Amino acid sequence: MLAAFTTATDADDPLSALEVGERPAPEVPEGWVRVRVKAAGLNHHDLWSLRGVGLPDERLPMILGCDAAGLDDDGNEVIVHAVISDPAWKGDETLDPRRSLLSEVHQGTLADEVVVPRRNLVPKPAGLSWEHAACLPTAWLTAYRMLFTQGQVVPGQTILVQGAGGGVATALISLAKAAGIRVFATSRSEEKQALAVELGAEAAFASGARLPERVDAVFETVGAATWSHSVKSLKPGGAIVICGATSGAAPKNAELNRIFFLQLRVLGSTMGTREELGRLANFLITTGVRPRVDSVLPLERAREGFAKMAAGELAGKVVFTR
């Protein structure tokens, strides 16, 4: 079967580690199911995998990809949940210390077929296209959990989204707008500030700029470079929800005095549950909001999509189709 994969990672030149070609069709263990992939989304996780981050040599060769939507062997239209938890784990699978994402331990979704535990299939609503469904399991699910599960933001509140150009950040803006939440956004790029407003932000500002008012919650993917600004932007009792730290995990000033004096909350968030993925898909149907898609390419042209992501030239998701 056709797949995008790696047999030898390269920290300095990740695109050189990408291969697009034939791989053996996967076997189906007991309790697992085969999904014929109709569309698969590209994530920065895939570039990090090519660099060898979270993907040691002993697990190679590895098919890349976390996100997919397709047909199971019974012909059901499904979305693949990317978090693989221990079979014995009960409850919120994102809290399982043995969890992994597809393409870390088990072969990924950028292929004609992917094999996953049966419990990892979520029904795809009929009104959701293959391409849009394939955008949901990583960035959009992460944003949904940050907003509604961890952040517990409600309509009428005001939030700040830092680093508005990233996949999770743009999903946060779109979801919040659809839920009746006011959004401020920041970015170093004027182009990405404009994109944030186009997606639904009330206003967008340069990174670190003073906001017109303090906010109920801040959503962080940037980390060290924006941390002090995030803390200073909150109302007393507000919350920072963080799912990543692309600029580094050790801010020069953690603002601990401000955090305890104003009784601020700092909440970590990682991916989301199968139940949340199902609710996210239904939320899109109810509200009409859809992921912004930069480009749709056949899997044979996967290298083009990876190159666009590596160059930072995206305004939305890259989706590969079969």
Secondary structure, DSSP 8 states (H G I E B T S, - for coil): -EEEEESS--SS-GGGG-EEEE-------TTEEEEEEEEEE--HHHHHHHHTTT--GGG-SEE--S--EEEETT--EEEE--EE--TT--S-GGG-TT-EETTTSS--SSBSEEEEEGGGEEE--TTS-HHHHTTIIIIIHHHHIIIIIIS---TT-EEEESSTTSHHHHHHHHHHHHTT-EEEEEES-HHHHHHHHHHT-SEEEETT---SS-EEEEEESS-TTTHHHHHHTEEEEEEEEES--TT-S--S---HHHHHHTT-EEEE--S--HHHHHHHHHHHHHH-----EEEEEEGGGHHHHHHHHHTT--SSEEEEE-
